[in-house]
Amino acid sequence: MRTLLRAGVLTLAAGSLLLGSTVAAQAAPAGTITIKADTRLVLQPAEFGHTALFTVSFHNTSDQPYSGDVTFTEPIAQSAAVTDQLGACGLGQTPDRRTIYNCGLDPIQPGETRLVELPFVVPAKPQPFAQIAPDLGTIEAGGSTVSFAAIFQSTTGSTSNPVPYEQDTTAALTVTAGDVVLRRQADGTFQGLVPVTVRNNGDAPHHDLDAEIALPAGIEDWPDLDVADGCTGGGVLPRPPGGATNGCSVTGGKLAEGQQRNLVWTVKAPAGSVPGSLGAGTALVLLNGGAARQTDGGDQDTFTVTIAP
């Protein structure tokens, strides 16, 4: 499976509850950058998961353009979405596996104030009580630093008396695959569809999904995925003797807790294939980006492959 470094991917957010609305840069050196941001990133409940848009202000107090980098440390692992307001980012990691983003910033002219809006998506299920992330997010630029807390707003709209938020570290997926019957096409080849449904039962960190399929002998290589965002051929599922595999990233981004997504693999066999059962195949779906794979086998399912007369 791939490891992805996207240009303009950031994250930040919180730890302990901070009161007030805005905080200025701490010990900002004269003639560089002053940063202002809200002291709280409030994650609002959606139908599934939480989202937020966080605005950060960078003011150049010097008489020279500022063309340095911006560094963000997230309080919640893999909580960032993508913004095109920043350039390419290099990635680091805290000891507790939160990501540190070091990103480019177009030059800020003397006296100019630059506003950057940072989107966040957290897969945690909305709750009837507020929650707070255990770690603070930070933003650094031009020798200045600000910190802020990440608060999960309750389903009733409250942010008061938040309880500590604890993020899962292991994936909790349920994958269901349907049997496939390959039917003769106009050109004499055979084709069929393997429907796969994946449900996320937790909030472990990830930025999207990866899917794999392994097929028995008699199937053409490189089966197609209908929602693929690039394929590598696989690497987790073993290739059956004489069989075929493929692995692809799945479009759609994060899968929130309690949410499910449907995938379809197109499977083909060559003309002249003998009708009958070819055996069993396996479909696998994994969280991509941070969470450990589950060990109970719930992230994969088997199905039968049959060629119709």
WOHU-V272462 format. One record per pair of residues at least 24 apart in sequence whose ideal C-beta (glycine too) atoms are under 6 Angstrom apart, sorted by the first residue. I is the first residue (numbers start at 1). GAP is how many residues later the second one is. D is the distance in Angstrom with one decimal. If there is no record, write none. Layout:
I_GAP_D + I_GAP_D
This chain:
1_209_4.7 + 6_76_6.0 + 7_81_4.3 + 8_74_5.7 + 8_75_5.1 + 8_76_5.4 + 8_78_4.8 + 9_71_5.5 + 9_73_5.4 + 9_80_5.7 + 10_62_4.9 + 10_70_4.8 + 10_91_5.0 + 10_108_5.3 + 11_63_3.5 + 11_68_4.8 + 11_69_2.9 + 12_60_4.8 + 12_62_5.6 + 12_125_3.4 + 13_28_4.1 + 13_62_4.4 + 13_63_5.6 + 13_124_4.2 + 13_137_3.1 + 14_27_5.7 + 14_61_4.7 + 14_119_4.8 + 14_122_5.4 + 14_123_5.4 + 14_134_5.6 + 14_135_3.2 + 14_136_3.2 + 15_60_5.3 + 15_118_5.7 + 15_119_5.6 + 15_120_4.1 + 15_121_3.7 + 15_134_5.8 + 17_115_5.5 + 17_132_5.5 + 18_131_4.8 + 23_123_5.4 + 25_119_3.2 + 25_121_5.9 + 26_119_5.5 + 28_116_4.0 + 29_114_4.3 + 31_31_4.0 + 32_30_5.9 + 32_110_3.7 + 32_111_5.0 + 33_25_5.5 + 33_33_5.7 + 33_108_4.8 + 33_109_2.9 + 33_111_5.3 + 34_25_4.5 + 34_27_5.8 + 35_104_5.8 + 35_109_4.9 + 35_111_4.9 + 37_109_5.3 + 37_111_5.9 + 39_109_5.3 + 40_109_5.1 + 40_111_5.3 + 41_107_5.8 + 41_109_4.7 + 42_109_5.2 + 42_111_5.6 + 43_79_5.7 + 43_109_4.9 + 44_109_5.2 + 45_81_3.3 + 45_110_5.4 + 48_208_3.6 + 48_210_5.8 + 48_211_4.2 + 49_73_6.0 + 49_74_4.6 + 49_207_3.3 + 50_72_4.5 + 51_70_5.5 + 52_68_4.4 + 53_64_5.5 + 53_66_5.4 + 54_64_4.6 + 55_62_5.3 + 56_60_5.0 + 56_83_5.9 + 57_56_5.8 + 57_58_5.6 + 58_50_5.9 + 58_56_4.6 + 58_83_5.9 + 59_54_4.5 + 60_48_4.4 + 60_50_5.7 + 60_52_5.4 + 62_48_6.0 + 63_47_5.0 + 65_42_4.3 + 65_44_5.4 + 66_42_4.5 + 66_76_5.7 + 67_40_4.3 + 68_74_5.9 + 69_33_5.3 + 70_33_5.3 + 70_35_5.0 + 70_71_4.6 + 71_31_5.0 + 71_69_4.3 + 72_29_4.6 + 72_67_5.6 + 73_27_4.9 + 73_65_4.6 + 74_24_5.0 + 74_25_5.4 + 74_63_5.8 + 75_58_4.5 + 75_60_4.2 + 75_61_5.7 + 75_62_4.3 + 75_75_5.0 + 76_46_5.8 + 76_57_5.1 + 76_74_5.8 + 77_128_3.7 + 77_213_5.3 + 78_127_3.7 + 78_128_5.7 + 78_129_5.4 + 78_211_5.5 + 78_212_4.8 + 79_41_5.1 + 79_43_5.1 + 81_38_3.9 + 81_40_5.0 + 83_35_5.9 + 85_31_4.9 + 121_133_5.5 + 123_80_4.8 + 123_131_5.3 + 123_133_4.2 + 123_134_5.2 + 124_79_3.9 + 124_133_5.9 + 125_132_4.1 + 125_133_5.4 + 126_29_5.0 + 128_26_5.7 + 128_27_5.2 + 129_25_5.2 + 130_24_4.8 + 130_28_5.4 + 130_29_4.9 + 130_32_3.9 + 131_31_5.3 + 131_32_5.6 + 131_34_4.0 + 132_30_3.9 + 133_32_5.1 + 134_30_5.8 + 167_36_5.9 + 168_34_4.3 + 168_35_5.3 + 168_36_4.1 + 170_122_4.8 + 170_124_5.7 + 171_33_5.0 + 171_116_4.6 + 171_120_4.7 + 171_122_5.9 + 171_123_4.7 + 172_29_4.1 + 172_30_3.4 + 173_25_5.8 + 173_27_5.9 + 173_125_5.9 + 173_126_4.4 + 174_25_4.6 + 174_124_5.2 + 175_110_5.0 + 175_124_5.6 + 175_125_5.6 + 175_126_4.9 + 176_125_5.4 + 177_106_3.9 + 177_124_4.2 + 177_126_4.4 + 179_124_4.9 + 179_125_4.5 + 180_87_5.7 + 180_125_5.6 + 181_125_4.9 + 181_127_5.3 + 182_87_5.2 + 182_125_4.9 + 183_125_4.8 + 188_83_3.5 + 189_79_6.0 + 189_82_5.0 + 190_79_4.2 + 190_83_5.5 + 190_117_5.5 + 191_77_5.0 + 192_75_5.4 + 193_71_5.3 + 193_73_6.0 + 194_71_4.2 + 194_73_5.9 + 195_69_5.5 + 196_67_4.4 + 196_87_4.8 + 197_63_5.8 + 197_65_5.4 + 198_63_5.5 + 198_87_4.2 + 199_61_4.0 + 200_55_4.3 + 200_57_5.7 + 200_59_5.8 + 202_55_5.8 + 203_54_4.7 + 204_83_6.0 + 204_87_3.5 + 205_85_3.7 + 205_86_5.4 + 206_81_3.7 + 206_82_5.7 + 206_83_4.7 + 206_84_5.7 + 206_85_5.5 + 207_82_4.2 + 208_45_5.4 + 208_80_5.2 + 209_41_4.0 + 209_46_6.0 + 209_76_5.8 + 210_39_5.7 + 210_76_4.7 + 210_78_4.7 + 211_37_5.7 + 211_39_5.3 + 211_52_5.8 + 211_74_5.0 + 212_24_5.5 + 212_25_4.9 + 212_35_4.1 + 212_72_4.3 + 213_33_5.8 + 213_52_5.1 + 213_70_5.3 + 214_26_5.9 + 214_31_4.9 + 214_68_4.6 + 215_28_5.1 + 215_29_4.6 + 215_66_4.6 + 216_24_5.2 + 216_27_4.9 + 216_62_4.7 + 216_63_3.8 + 216_89_5.9 + 217_25_3.3 + 217_26_5.1 + 218_51_5.8 + 218_60_4.7 + 219_25_4.7 + 219_48_5.9 + 219_50_5.7 + 220_48_4.5 + 222_24_5.4 + 223_42_5.1 + 223_44_5.0 + 224_42_4.3 + 225_40_5.7 + 226_38_4.4 + 227_24_4.7 + 227_36_5.8 + 237_45_5.7 + 237_47_5.5 + 269_38_5.9 + 273_34_5.2 + 275_32_4.9 + 275_34_4.4 + 277_29_5.1 + 278_27_4.4 + 280_24_5.8 + 281_24_5.3
